[in-house]
């Protein structure tokens, strides 16, 4: 919608005095969504979308506009949790007295 400059979005961007940023934001949003939809780049797309939506939340909170970004980021996090639980797990932490780090005086390891 930002790439084709829909009238409702132009009005919202005029409230924020950011009409000239509409195209760059549209390109960033489109690129992030495409990266998220491709299985091999889903994680980087997830982090880019989280950053993008965080900016939406901050901007809209400052200008008292609707807070749709909060709902979108919650849905994004829940969806990604069910898609890739390893991203959210801390189960891959090294175990042992040295937390997986080898010291020079530790001769238990060859």
C-alpha positions in Angstrom: 0.0 0.0 0.0 2.9 2.4 0.7 4.4 1.6 -2.6 1.3 2.7 -4.5 0.6 5.6 -2.1 -3.0 4.8 -1.1 -5.0 7.9 -0.1 -5.6 6.7 3.5 -1.9 6.1 4.1 -1.0 9.5 2.5 -3.3 11.2 5.0 -1.7 9.3 7.9 1.8 10.2 6.7 0.7 13.8 6.4 -0.3 13.8 10.1 3.3 12.7 10.8 4.9 15.1 8.4 6.6 12.2 6.7 5.1 11.8 3.2 8.5 11.8 1.6 9.4 8.7 3.6 6.5 6.7 2.4 8.4 5.0 -0.5 11.5 4.0 1.5 9.3 2.7 4.3 7.3 0.7 1.7 10.5 -0.8 0.2 11.8 -1.8 3.7 8.4 -3.3 4.7 8.1 -5.2 1.4 11.7 -6.5 1.7 11.2 -7.6 5.3 8.0 -9.4 4.5 9.5 -11.2 1.5 12.5 -12.3 3.7 10.1 -13.5 6.4 8.0 -15.5 3.9 11.0 -17.4 2.5 11.9 -20.4 4.7 15.7 -19.9 4.5 15.6 -16.2 5.4 12.7 -16.4 7.9 14.8 -15.5 11.0 16.3 -12.4 9.5 12.9 -11.4 8.2 11.5 -11.9 11.6 14.1 -9.6 13.2 13.6 -7.0 10.5 9.9 -7.0 10.9 10.2 -6.7 14.7 12.4 -3.7 14.3 10.0 -2.2 11.7 7.0 -2.8 13.9 8.9 -1.4 17.0 9.4 1.8 15.0 5.7 1.9 14.2 4.8 1.4 17.8 7.1 4.2 18.9 6.0 6.6 16.3 2.3 6.0 16.8 2.7 6.3 20.6 4.3 9.7 20.2 1.6 11.0 17.9 -1.4 9.4 19.5 -2.4 7.5 16.4 -4.0 4.0 16.5 -1.8 1.3 18.0 -2.2 -1.5 15.4 1.6 -2.1 15.7 1.2 -3.7 19.1 -1.3 -6.3 17.8 0.9 -7.0 14.7 4.0 -7.6 16.7 2.2 -9.9 19.2 0.8 -11.9 16.3 4.2 -12.0 14.7 5.9 -13.3 17.9 3.3 -15.9 18.5 3.4 -17.1 15.0 7.2 -17.3 15.0 7.2 -19.1 18.3 5.0 -21.9 16.9 7.1 -22.0 13.7 10.6 -22.0 15.1 10.6 -22.8 18.9 14.4 -23.1 18.8 14.7 -19.4 18.3 13.1 -18.8 21.7 14.7 -21.6 23.7 17.6 -21.4 26.0 18.2 -25.2 26.0 21.3 -25.0 23.9 23.4 -23.5 26.8 26.6 -25.4 27.6 26.6 -27.4 30.7 29.2 -28.2 33.3 31.2 -26.5 36.0 33.0 -24.2 33.5 29.9 -23.6 31.5 31.5 -25.2 28.5 34.7 -23.1 28.6 38.0 -24.9 28.8 40.6 -23.5 31.0 44.3 -24.1 30.6 44.5 -26.0 33.9 41.6 -28.3 33.0 43.2 -31.5 31.9 39.9 -33.5 31.5 39.8 -32.5 27.9 42.3 -33.8 25.4 
